[in-house]
Amino acid sequence: MSITIYVVSAVLVFIFSGLLAMAGLGAAFLFVPLFYYLGVPLAEATPTALLLNVVSLLFATINYWRGKLINWRVG
């Protein structure tokens, strides 16, 4: 695969991760088909997409926590 495909996929992952993390959603449902379309085997695309979900939502949680936008009380 050429470097162009990697650059385009990195930009798409960055954009969708940011947008969907702000909405409180994961983007794995978009990444798995994207990676599969780019030639990544399904057995590798799924865990990679879930790992990207965890990283993206972790950074979103940290930002919301710093902004005191999370109510940690349960009950």
N, CA, C and O atoms as a Maestro MAE file, in Angstrom:
{
 s_m_m2io_version
 :::
 2.0.0
}

f_m_ct {
 s_m_title
 :::
 protein
 m_atom[300] {
  # First column is atom index #
  i_m_mmod_type
  r_m_x_coord
  r_m_y_coord
  r_m_z_coord
  i_m_residue_number
  s_m_chain_name
  s_m_pdb_residue_name
  s_m_pdb_atom_name
  i_m_atomic_number
  :::
  1 25 0.844 -1.181 0.000 1 A "MET " " N  " 7
  2 3 0.000 0.000 0.000 1 A "MET " " CA " 6
  3 2 0.886 1.239 0.000 1 A "MET " " C  " 6
  4 15 1.998 1.236 0.528 1 A "MET " " O  " 8
  5 25 0.374 2.271 -0.592 2 A "SER " " N  " 7
  6 3 1.164 3.491 -0.686 2 A "SER " " CA " 6
  7 2 1.002 4.337 0.576 2 A "SER " " C  " 6
  8 15 0.106 4.116 1.390 2 A "SER " " O  " 8
  9 25 1.877 5.285 0.702 3 A "ILE " " N  " 7
  10 3 1.859 6.180 1.863 3 A "ILE " " CA " 6
  11 2 0.601 7.046 1.870 3 A "ILE " " C  " 6
  12 15 0.155 7.481 2.932 3 A "ILE " " O  " 8
  13 25 0.034 7.295 0.707 4 A "THR " " N  " 7
  14 3 -1.174 8.115 0.616 4 A "THR " " CA " 6
  15 2 -2.335 7.470 1.364 4 A "THR " " C  " 6
  16 15 -3.102 8.160 2.035 4 A "THR " " O  " 8
  17 25 -2.464 6.169 1.254 5 A "ILE " " N  " 7
  18 3 -3.547 5.465 1.945 5 A "ILE " " CA " 6
  19 2 -3.379 5.589 3.453 5 A "ILE " " C  " 6
  20 15 -4.356 5.785 4.175 5 A "ILE " " O  " 8
  21 25 -2.148 5.475 3.929 6 A "TYR " " N  " 7
  22 3 -1.898 5.602 5.365 6 A "TYR " " CA " 6
  23 2 -2.216 7.015 5.856 6 A "TYR " " C  " 6
  24 15 -2.792 7.186 6.931 6 A "TYR " " O  " 8
  25 25 -1.849 8.003 5.088 7 A "VAL " " N  " 7
  26 3 -2.106 9.392 5.485 7 A "VAL " " CA " 6
  27 2 -3.606 9.671 5.504 7 A "VAL " " C  " 6
  28 15 -4.119 10.276 6.445 7 A "VAL " " O  " 8
  29 25 -4.302 9.231 4.470 8 A "VAL " " N  " 7
  30 3 -5.750 9.449 4.401 8 A "VAL " " CA " 6
  31 2 -6.454 8.729 5.544 8 A "VAL " " C  " 6
  32 15 -7.348 9.295 6.173 8 A "VAL " " O  " 8
  33 25 -6.061 7.490 5.818 9 A "SER " " N  " 7
  34 3 -6.711 6.753 6.904 9 A "SER " " CA " 6
  35 2 -6.402 7.387 8.256 9 A "SER " " C  " 6
  36 15 -7.272 7.417 9.128 9 A "SER " " O  " 8
  37 25 -5.191 7.890 8.452 10 A "ALA " " N  " 7
  38 3 -4.854 8.552 9.716 10 A "ALA " " CA " 6
  39 2 -5.682 9.815 9.910 10 A "ALA " " C  " 6
  40 15 -6.144 10.089 11.018 10 A "ALA " " O  " 8
  41 25 -5.870 10.576 8.855 11 A "VAL " " N  " 7
  42 3 -6.682 11.794 8.944 11 A "VAL " " CA " 6
  43 2 -8.137 11.440 9.250 11 A "VAL " " C  " 6
  44 15 -8.767 12.082 10.091 11 A "VAL " " O  " 8
  45 25 -8.668 10.431 8.576 12 A "LEU " " N  " 7
  46 3 -10.053 10.022 8.831 12 A "LEU " " CA " 6
  47 2 -10.236 9.511 10.258 12 A "LEU " " C  " 6
  48 15 -11.228 9.831 10.912 12 A "LEU " " O  " 8
  49 25 -9.289 8.723 10.734 13 A "VAL " " N  " 7
  50 3 -9.367 8.213 12.107 13 A "VAL " " CA " 6
  51 2 -9.329 9.370 13.096 13 A "VAL " " C  " 6
  52 15 -10.096 9.380 14.059 13 A "VAL " " O  " 8
  53 25 -8.462 10.330 12.879 14 A "PHE " " N  " 7
  54 3 -8.361 11.481 13.776 14 A "PHE " " CA " 6
  55 2 -9.665 12.276 13.798 14 A "PHE " " C  " 6
  56 15 -10.154 12.636 14.869 14 A "PHE " " O  " 8
  57 25 -10.222 12.547 12.639 15 A "ILE " " N  " 7
  58 3 -11.450 13.341 12.555 15 A "ILE " " CA " 6
  59 2 -12.622 12.612 13.214 15 A "ILE " " C  " 6
  60 15 -13.322 13.182 14.052 15 A "ILE " " O  " 8
  61 25 -12.831 11.354 12.834 16 A "PHE " " N  " 7
  62 3 -13.970 10.620 13.381 16 A "PHE " " CA " 6
  63 2 -13.809 10.341 14.870 16 A "PHE " " C  " 6
  64 15 -14.792 10.358 15.611 16 A "PHE " " O  " 8
  65 25 -12.587 10.085 15.316 17 A "SER " " N  " 7
  66 3 -12.369 9.864 16.749 17 A "SER " " CA " 6
  67 2 -12.726 11.109 17.540 17 A "SER " " C  " 6
  68 15 -13.405 11.029 18.564 17 A "SER " " O  " 8
  69 25 -12.271 12.245 17.070 18 A "GLY " " N  " 7
  70 3 -12.557 13.492 17.776 18 A "GLY " " CA " 6
  71 2 -14.034 13.823 17.807 18 A "GLY " " C  " 6
  72 15 -14.575 14.166 18.858 18 A "GLY " " O  " 8
  73 25 -14.684 13.724 16.672 19 A "LEU " " N  " 7
  74 3 -16.105 14.064 16.603 19 A "LEU " " CA " 6
  75 2 -16.966 13.122 17.440 19 A "LEU " " C  " 6
  76 15 -17.836 13.565 18.189 19 A "LEU " " O  " 8
  77 25 -16.719 11.842 17.310 20 A "LEU " " N  " 7
  78 3 -17.552 10.893 18.034 20 A "LEU " " CA " 6
  79 2 -17.208 10.832 19.516 20 A "LEU " " C  " 6
  80 15 -18.075 10.508 20.328 20 A "LEU " " O  " 8
  81 25 -15.975 11.133 19.889 21 A "ALA " " N  " 7
  82 3 -15.629 11.187 21.314 21 A "ALA " " CA " 6
  83 2 -16.335 12.357 21.986 21 A "ALA " " C  " 6
  84 15 -16.743 12.253 23.142 21 A "ALA " " O  " 8
  85 25 -16.482 13.469 21.272 22 A "MET " " N  " 7
  86 3 -17.212 14.606 21.838 22 A "MET " " CA " 6
  87 2 -18.679 14.265 22.055 22 A "MET " " C  " 6
  88 15 -19.330 14.822 22.938 22 A "MET " " O  " 8
  89 25 -19.189 13.356 21.253 23 A "ALA " " N  " 7
  90 3 -20.578 12.933 21.396 23 A "ALA " " CA " 6
  91 2 -20.724 11.784 22.390 23 A "ALA " " C  " 6
  92 15 -21.839 11.354 22.685 23 A "ALA " " O  " 8
  93 25 -19.605 11.288 22.906 24 A "GLY " " N  " 7
  94 3 -19.653 10.195 23.865 24 A "GLY " " CA " 6
  95 2 -19.788 8.831 23.216 24 A "GLY " " C  " 6
  96 15 -20.194 7.865 23.863 24 A "GLY " " O  " 8
  97 25 -19.454 8.754 21.959 25 A "LEU " " N  " 7
  98 3 -19.558 7.495 21.227 25 A "LEU " " CA " 6
  99 2 -18.183 7.001 20.830 25 A "LEU " " C  " 6
  100 15 -17.234 7.778 20.718 25 A "LEU " " O  " 8
  101 25 -18.090 5.723 20.623 26 A "GLY " " N  " 7
  102 3 -16.872 5.160 20.064 26 A "GLY " " CA " 6
  103 2 -16.981 5.135 18.553 26 A "GLY " " C  " 6
  104 15 -18.080 5.192 18.001 26 A "GLY " " O  " 8
  105 25 -15.865 5.053 17.898 27 A "ALA " " N  " 7
  106 3 -15.868 5.074 16.437 27 A "ALA " " CA " 6
  107 2 -15.481 3.733 15.835 27 A "ALA " " C  " 6
  108 15 -15.206 3.654 14.638 27 A "ALA " " O  " 8
  109 25 -15.455 2.684 16.637 28 A "ALA " " N  " 7
  110 3 -15.037 1.376 16.126 28 A "ALA " " CA " 6
  111 2 -15.964 0.887 15.023 28 A "ALA " " C  " 6
  112 15 -15.529 0.184 14.111 28 A "ALA " " O  " 8
  113 25 -17.231 1.253 15.103 29 A "PHE " " N  " 7
  114 3 -18.166 0.809 14.071 29 A "PHE " " CA " 6
  115 2 -17.842 1.431 12.714 29 A "PHE " " C  " 6
  116 15 -18.280 0.921 11.683 29 A "PHE " " O  " 8
  117 25 -17.085 2.522 12.703 30 A "LEU " " N  " 7
  118 3 -16.626 3.107 11.446 30 A "LEU " " CA " 6
  119 2 -15.234 2.609 11.056 30 A "LEU " " C  " 6
  120 15 -14.929 2.456 9.873 30 A "LEU " " O  " 8
  121 25 -14.397 2.360 12.059 31 A "PHE " " N  " 7
  122 3 -13.017 1.983 11.779 31 A "PHE " " CA " 6
  123 2 -12.885 0.575 11.230 31 A "PHE " " C  " 6
  124 15 -12.049 0.331 10.360 31 A "PHE " " O  " 8
  125 25 -13.685 -0.348 11.715 32 A "VAL " " N  " 7
  126 3 -13.564 -1.736 11.252 32 A "VAL " " CA " 6
  127 2 -13.810 -1.826 9.742 32 A "VAL " " C  " 6
  128 15 -12.987 -2.415 9.040 32 A "VAL " " O  " 8
  129 25 -14.901 -1.270 9.213 33 A "PRO " " N  " 7
  130 3 -15.067 -1.328 7.756 33 A "PRO " " CA " 6
  131 2 -13.996 -0.541 6.998 33 A "PRO " " C  " 6
  132 15 -13.573 -0.950 5.916 33 A "PRO " " O  " 8
  133 25 -13.557 0.586 7.565 34 A "LEU " " N  " 7
  134 3 -12.512 1.375 6.913 34 A "LEU " " CA " 6
  135 2 -11.220 0.575 6.807 34 A "LEU " " C  " 6
  136 15 -10.613 0.508 5.738 34 A "LEU " " O  " 8
  137 25 -10.804 -0.026 7.907 35 A "PHE " " N  " 7
  138 3 -9.575 -0.819 7.889 35 A "PHE " " CA " 6
  139 2 -9.711 -2.030 6.969 35 A "PHE " " C  " 6
  140 15 -8.778 -2.375 6.243 35 A "PHE " " O  " 8
  141 25 -10.873 -2.669 7.005 36 A "TYR " " N  " 7
  142 3 -11.096 -3.833 6.146 36 A "TYR " " CA " 6
  143 2 -11.040 -3.432 4.676 36 A "TYR " " C  " 6
  144 15 -10.481 -4.156 3.852 36 A "TYR " " O  " 8
  145 25 -11.612 -2.292 4.353 37 A "TYR " " N  " 7
  146 3 -11.577 -1.782 2.979 37 A "TYR " " CA " 6
  147 2 -10.146 -1.478 2.544 37 A "TYR " " C  " 6
  148 15 -9.801 -1.631 1.372 37 A "TYR " " O  " 8
  149 25 -9.317 -1.047 3.490 38 A "LEU " " N  " 7
  150 3 -7.926 -0.732 3.179 38 A "LEU " " CA " 6
  151 2 -7.038 -1.973 3.133 38 A "LEU " " C  " 6
  152 15 -5.839 -1.864 2.875 38 A "LEU " " O  " 8
  153 25 -7.609 -3.144 3.380 39 A "GLY " " N  " 7
  154 3 -6.854 -4.380 3.240 39 A "GLY " " CA " 6
  155 2 -6.364 -4.997 4.533 39 A "GLY " " C  " 6
  156 15 -5.619 -5.976 4.506 39 A "GLY " " O  " 8
  157 25 -6.766 -4.448 5.657 40 A "VAL " " N  " 7
  158 3 -6.374 -5.030 6.942 40 A "VAL " " CA " 6
  159 2 -7.290 -6.221 7.210 40 A "VAL " " C  " 6
  160 15 -8.508 -6.094 7.080 40 A "VAL " " O  " 8
  161 25 -6.733 -7.373 7.581 41 A "PRO " " N  " 7
  162 3 -7.592 -8.528 7.879 41 A "PRO " " CA " 6
  163 2 -8.554 -8.221 9.032 41 A "PRO " " C  " 6
  164 15 -8.227 -7.462 9.944 41 A "PRO " " O  " 8
  165 25 -9.720 -8.812 8.973 42 A "LEU " " N  " 7
  166 3 -10.757 -8.541 9.966 42 A "LEU " " CA " 6
  167 2 -10.300 -8.891 11.378 42 A "LEU " " C  " 6
  168 15 -10.681 -8.222 12.339 42 A "LEU " " O  " 8
  169 25 -9.489 -9.933 11.507 43 A "ALA " " N  " 7
  170 3 -8.988 -10.338 12.825 43 A "ALA " " CA " 6
  171 2 -8.051 -9.294 13.425 43 A "ALA " " C  " 6
  172 15 -7.854 -9.274 14.640 43 A "ALA " " O  " 8
  173 25 -7.479 -8.437 12.607 44 A "GLU " " N  " 7
  174 3 -6.624 -7.354 13.101 44 A "GLU " " CA " 6
  175 2 -7.367 -6.025 13.146 44 A "GLU " " C  " 6
  176 15 -7.065 -5.175 13.984 44 A "GLU " " O  " 8
  177 25 -8.325 -5.839 12.264 45 A "ALA " " N  " 7
  178 3 -9.052 -4.568 12.198 45 A "ALA " " CA " 6
  179 2 -9.918 -4.351 13.434 45 A "ALA " " C  " 6
  180 15 -10.003 -3.233 13.941 45 A "ALA " " O  " 8
  181 25 -10.554 -5.399 13.919 46 A "THR " " N  " 7
  182 3 -11.456 -5.259 15.061 46 A "THR " " CA " 6
  183 2 -10.726 -4.855 16.340 46 A "THR " " C  " 6
  184 15 -11.126 -3.874 16.967 46 A "THR " " O  " 8
  185 25 -9.665 -5.569 16.761 47 A "PRO " " N  " 7
  186 3 -8.982 -5.126 17.986 47 A "PRO " " CA " 6
  187 2 -8.306 -3.765 17.838 47 A "PRO " " C  " 6
  188 15 -8.224 -3.005 18.802 47 A "PRO " " O  " 8
  189 25 -7.826 -3.459 16.644 48 A "THR " " N  " 7
  190 3 -7.207 -2.151 16.428 48 A "THR " " CA " 6
  191 2 -8.233 -1.045 16.588 48 A "THR " " C  " 6
  192 15 -7.952 -0.018 17.207 48 A "THR " " O  " 8
  193 25 -9.415 -1.246 16.039 49 A "ALA " " N  " 7
  194 3 -10.475 -0.242 16.160 49 A "ALA " " CA " 6
  195 2 -10.902 -0.075 17.617 49 A "ALA " " C  " 6
  196 15 -11.149 1.044 18.067 49 A "ALA " " O  " 8
  197 25 -10.988 -1.171 18.348 50 A "LEU " " N  " 7
  198 3 -11.372 -1.073 19.755 50 A "LEU " " CA " 6
  199 2 -10.287 -0.390 20.585 50 A "LEU " " C  " 6
  200 15 -10.595 0.360 21.512 50 A "LEU " " O  " 8
  201 25 -9.032 -0.643 20.260 51 A "LEU " " N  " 7
  202 3 -7.942 0.044 20.951 51 A "LEU " " CA " 6
  203 2 -7.999 1.546 20.683 51 A "LEU " " C  " 6
  204 15 -7.803 2.348 21.596 51 A "LEU " " O  " 8
  205 25 -8.263 1.923 19.448 52 A "LEU " " N  " 7
  206 3 -8.401 3.345 19.128 52 A "LEU " " CA " 6
  207 2 -9.584 3.959 19.869 52 A "LEU " " C  " 6
  208 15 -9.525 5.121 20.272 52 A "LEU " " O  " 8
  209 25 -10.656 3.192 20.053 53 A "ASN " " N  " 7
  210 3 -11.800 3.656 20.843 53 A "ASN " " CA " 6
  211 2 -11.385 3.965 22.274 53 A "ASN " " C  " 6
  212 15 -11.719 5.019 22.815 53 A "ASN " " O  " 8
  213 25 -10.659 3.039 22.877 54 A "VAL " " N  " 7
  214 3 -10.243 3.213 24.269 54 A "VAL " " CA " 6
  215 2 -9.368 4.452 24.413 54 A "VAL " " C  " 6
  216 15 -9.564 5.250 25.330 54 A "VAL " " O  " 8
  217 25 -8.417 4.612 23.525 55 A "VAL " " N  " 7
  218 3 -7.511 5.762 23.599 55 A "VAL " " CA " 6
  219 2 -8.280 7.068 23.407 55 A "VAL " " C  " 6
  220 15 -8.081 8.024 24.157 55 A "VAL " " O  " 8
  221 25 -9.140 7.107 22.422 56 A "SER " " N  " 7
  222 3 -9.907 8.315 22.129 56 A "SER " " CA " 6
  223 2 -10.818 8.695 23.290 56 A "SER " " C  " 6
  224 15 -10.853 9.853 23.705 56 A "SER " " O  " 8
  225 25 -11.547 7.729 23.807 57 A "LEU " " N  " 7
  226 3 -12.471 8.025 24.897 57 A "LEU " " CA " 6
  227 2 -11.742 8.309 26.203 57 A "LEU " " C  " 6
  228 15 -12.266 9.028 27.054 57 A "LEU " " O  " 8
  229 25 -10.550 7.761 26.378 58 A "LEU " " N  " 7
  230 3 -9.751 8.081 27.555 58 A "LEU " " CA " 6
  231 2 -9.347 9.554 27.542 58 A "LEU " " C  " 6
  232 15 -9.451 10.239 28.560 58 A "LEU " " O  " 8
  233 25 -8.889 10.035 26.396 59 A "PHE " " N  " 7
  234 3 -8.526 11.450 26.298 59 A "PHE " " CA " 6
  235 2 -9.748 12.352 26.466 59 A "PHE " " C  " 6
  236 15 -9.648 13.420 27.069 59 A "PHE " " O  " 8
  237 25 -10.885 11.937 25.945 60 A "ALA " " N  " 7
  238 3 -12.106 12.726 26.121 60 A "ALA " " CA " 6
  239 2 -12.506 12.772 27.592 60 A "ALA " " C  " 6
  240 15 -12.912 13.820 28.095 60 A "ALA " " O  " 8
  241 25 -12.392 11.648 28.278 61 A "THR " " N  " 7
  242 3 -12.723 11.607 29.706 61 A "THR " " CA " 6
  243 2 -11.800 12.512 30.505 61 A "THR " " C  " 6
  244 15 -12.253 13.223 31.403 61 A "THR " " O  " 8
  245 25 -10.521 12.493 30.192 62 A "ILE " " N  " 7
  246 3 -9.569 13.358 30.895 62 A "ILE " " CA " 6
  247 2 -9.914 14.827 30.676 62 A "ILE " " C  " 6
  248 15 -9.874 15.621 31.615 62 A "ILE " " O  " 8
  249 25 -10.250 15.187 29.455 63 A "ASN " " N  " 7
  250 3 -10.603 16.583 29.180 63 A "ASN " " CA " 6
  251 2 -11.879 16.999 29.901 63 A "ASN " " C  " 6
  252 15 -11.949 18.102 30.443 63 A "ASN " " O  " 8
  253 25 -12.877 16.141 29.915 64 A "TYR " " N  " 7
  254 3 -14.108 16.462 30.631 64 A "TYR " " CA " 6
  255 2 -13.868 16.519 32.134 64 A "TYR " " C  " 6
  256 15 -14.471 17.338 32.827 64 A "TYR " " O  " 8
  257 25 -12.994 15.658 32.641 65 A "TRP " " N  " 7
  258 3 -12.672 15.648 34.063 65 A "TRP " " CA " 6
  259 2 -11.980 16.947 34.454 65 A "TRP " " C  " 6
  260 15 -12.310 17.542 35.480 65 A "TRP " " O  " 8
  261 25 -11.027 17.389 33.646 66 A "ARG " " N  " 7
  262 3 -10.335 18.654 33.927 66 A "ARG " " CA " 6
  263 2 -11.291 19.842 33.884 66 A "ARG " " C  " 6
  264 15 -11.118 20.812 34.622 66 A "ARG " " O  " 8
  265 25 -12.285 19.764 33.030 67 A "GLY " " N  " 7
  266 3 -13.271 20.833 32.938 67 A "GLY " " CA " 6
  267 2 -14.374 20.721 33.974 67 A "GLY " " C  " 6
  268 15 -15.328 21.498 33.961 67 A "GLY " " O  " 8
  269 25 -14.243 19.747 34.877 68 A "LYS " " N  " 7
  270 3 -15.227 19.496 35.943 68 A "LYS " " CA " 6
  271 2 -16.635 19.304 35.377 68 A "LYS " " C  " 6
  272 15 -17.616 19.812 35.920 68 A "LYS " " O  " 8
  273 25 -16.709 18.566 34.284 69 A "LEU " " N  " 7
  274 3 -17.987 18.306 33.637 69 A "LEU " " CA " 6
  275 2 -18.523 16.910 33.932 69 A "LEU " " C  " 6
  276 15 -19.554 16.512 33.391 69 A "LEU " " O  " 8
  277 25 -17.825 16.165 34.790 70 A "ILE " " N  " 7
  278 3 -18.246 14.807 35.128 70 A "ILE " " CA " 6
  279 2 -18.725 14.790 36.569 70 A "ILE " " C  " 6
  280 15 -18.024 15.253 37.468 70 A "ILE " " O  " 8
  281 25 -19.908 14.261 36.788 71 A "ASN " " N  " 7
  282 3 -20.440 14.069 38.125 71 A "ASN " " CA " 6
  283 2 -20.103 12.642 38.543 71 A "ASN " " C  " 6
  284 15 -20.731 11.692 38.074 71 A "ASN " " O  " 8
  285 25 -19.117 12.488 39.421 72 A "TRP " " N  " 7
  286 3 -18.620 11.173 39.792 72 A "TRP " " CA " 6
  287 2 -19.497 10.479 40.830 72 A "TRP " " C  " 6
  288 15 -19.306 9.292 41.091 72 A "TRP " " O  " 8
  289 25 -20.444 11.183 41.422 73 A "ARG " " N  " 7
  290 3 -21.297 10.553 42.435 73 A "ARG " " CA " 6
  291 2 -22.215 9.530 41.785 73 A "ARG " " C  " 6
  292 15 -22.783 9.767 40.719 73 A "ARG " " O  " 8
  293 25 -22.348 8.406 42.439 74 A "VAL " " N  " 7
  294 3 -23.218 7.344 41.943 74 A "VAL " " CA " 6
  295 2 -24.356 7.175 42.935 74 A "VAL " " C  " 6
  296 15 -24.133 7.080 44.142 74 A "VAL " " O  " 8
  297 25 -25.567 7.140 42.420 75 A "GLY " " N  " 7
  298 3 -26.709 6.901 43.296 75 A "GLY " " CA " 6
  299 2 -27.588 8.078 43.500 75 A "GLY " " C  " 6
  300 15 -28.582 7.989 44.222 75 A "GLY " " O  " 8
  :::
 }
 m_bond[299] {
  # First column is bond index #
  i_m_from
  i_m_to
  i_m_order
  :::
  1 1 2 1
  2 2 3 1
  3 3 4 2
  4 3 5 1
  5 5 6 1
  6 6 7 1
  7 7 8 2
  8 7 9 1
  9 9 10 1
  10 10 11 1
  11 11 12 2
  12 11 13 1
  13 13 14 1
  14 14 15 1
  15 15 16 2
  16 15 17 1
  17 17 18 1
  18 18 19 1
  19 19 20 2
  20 19 21 1
  21 21 22 1
  22 22 23 1
  23 23 24 2
  24 23 25 1
  25 25 26 1
  26 26 27 1
  27 27 28 2
  28 27 29 1
  29 29 30 1
  30 30 31 1
  31 31 32 2
  32 31 33 1
  33 33 34 1
  34 34 35 1
  35 35 36 2
  36 35 37 1
  37 37 38 1
  38 38 39 1
  39 39 40 2
  40 39 41 1
  41 41 42 1
  42 42 43 1
  43 43 44 2
  44 43 45 1
  45 45 46 1
  46 46 47 1
  47 47 48 2
  48 47 49 1
  49 49 50 1
  50 50 51 1
  51 51 52 2
  52 51 53 1
  53 53 54 1
  54 54 55 1
  55 55 56 2
  56 55 57 1
  57 57 58 1
  58 58 59 1
  59 59 60 2
  60 59 61 1
  61 61 62 1
  62 62 63 1
  63 63 64 2
  64 63 65 1
  65 65 66 1
  66 66 67 1
  67 67 68 2
  68 67 69 1
  69 69 70 1
  70 70 71 1
  71 71 72 2
  72 71 73 1
  73 73 74 1
  74 74 75 1
  75 75 76 2
  76 75 77 1
  77 77 78 1
  78 78 79 1
  79 79 80 2
  80 79 81 1
  81 81 82 1
  82 82 83 1
  83 83 84 2
  84 83 85 1
  85 85 86 1
  86 86 87 1
  87 87 88 2
  88 87 89 1
  89 89 90 1
  90 90 91 1
  91 91 92 2
  92 91 93 1
  93 93 94 1
  94 94 95 1
  95 95 96 2
  96 95 97 1
  97 97 98 1
  98 98 99 1
  99 99 100 2
  100 99 101 1
  101 101 102 1
  102 102 103 1
  103 103 104 2
  104 103 105 1
  105 105 106 1
  106 106 107 1
  107 107 108 2
  108 107 109 1
  109 109 110 1
  110 110 111 1
  111 111 112 2
  112 111 113 1
  113 113 114 1
  114 114 115 1
  115 115 116 2
  116 115 117 1
  117 117 118 1
  118 118 119 1
  119 119 120 2
  120 119 121 1
  121 121 122 1
  122 122 123 1
  123 123 124 2
  124 123 125 1
  125 125 126 1
  126 126 127 1
  127 127 128 2
  128 127 129 1
  129 129 130 1
  130 130 131 1
  131 131 132 2
  132 131 133 1
  133 133 134 1
  134 134 135 1
  135 135 136 2
  136 135 137 1
  137 137 138 1
  138 138 139 1
  139 139 140 2
  140 139 141 1
  141 141 142 1
  142 142 143 1
  143 143 144 2
  144 143 145 1
  145 145 146 1
  146 146 147 1
  147 147 148 2
  148 147 149 1
  149 149 150 1
  150 150 151 1
  151 151 152 2
  152 151 153 1
  153 153 154 1
  154 154 155 1
  155 155 156 2
  156 155 157 1
  157 157 158 1
  158 158 159 1
  159 159 160 2
  160 159 161 1
  161 161 162 1
  162 162 163 1
  163 163 164 2
  164 163 165 1
  165 165 166 1
  166 166 167 1
  167 167 168 2
  168 167 169 1
  169 169 170 1
  170 170 171 1
  171 171 172 2
  172 171 173 1
  173 173 174 1
  174 174 175 1
  175 175 176 2
  176 175 177 1
  177 177 178 1
  178 178 179 1
  179 179 180 2
  180 179 181 1
  181 181 182 1
  182 182 183 1
  183 183 184 2
  184 183 185 1
  185 185 186 1
  186 186 187 1
  187 187 188 2
  188 187 189 1
  189 189 190 1
  190 190 191 1
  191 191 192 2
  192 191 193 1
  193 193 194 1
  194 194 195 1
  195 195 196 2
  196 195 197 1
  197 197 198 1
  198 198 199 1
  199 199 200 2
  200 199 201 1
  201 201 202 1
  202 202 203 1
  203 203 204 2
  204 203 205 1
  205 205 206 1
  206 206 207 1
  207 207 208 2
  208 207 209 1
  209 209 210 1
  210 210 211 1
  211 211 212 2
  212 211 213 1
  213 213 214 1
  214 214 215 1
  215 215 216 2
  216 215 217 1
  217 217 218 1
  218 218 219 1
  219 219 220 2
  220 219 221 1
  221 221 222 1
  222 222 223 1
  223 223 224 2
  224 223 225 1
  225 225 226 1
  226 226 227 1
  227 227 228 2
  228 227 229 1
  229 229 230 1
  230 230 231 1
  231 231 232 2
  232 231 233 1
  233 233 234 1
  234 234 235 1
  235 235 236 2
  236 235 237 1
  237 237 238 1
  238 238 239 1
  239 239 240 2
  240 239 241 1
  241 241 242 1
  242 242 243 1
  243 243 244 2
  244 243 245 1
  245 245 246 1
  246 246 247 1
  247 247 248 2
  248 247 249 1
  249 249 250 1
  250 250 251 1
  251 251 252 2
  252 251 253 1
  253 253 254 1
  254 254 255 1
  255 255 256 2
  256 255 257 1
  257 257 258 1
  258 258 259 1
  259 259 260 2
  260 259 261 1
  261 261 262 1
  262 262 263 1
  263 263 264 2
  264 263 265 1
  265 265 266 1
  266 266 267 1
  267 267 268 2
  268 267 269 1
  269 269 270 1
  270 270 271 1
  271 271 272 2
  272 271 273 1
  273 273 274 1
  274 274 275 1
  275 275 276 2
  276 275 277 1
  277 277 278 1
  278 278 279 1
  279 279 280 2
  280 279 281 1
  281 281 282 1
  282 282 283 1
  283 283 284 2
  284 283 285 1
  285 285 286 1
  286 286 287 1
  287 287 288 2
  288 287 289 1
  289 289 290 1
  290 290 291 1
  291 291 292 2
  292 291 293 1
  293 293 294 1
  294 294 295 1
  295 295 296 2
  296 295 297 1
  297 297 298 1
  298 298 299 1
  299 299 300 2
  :::
 }
}
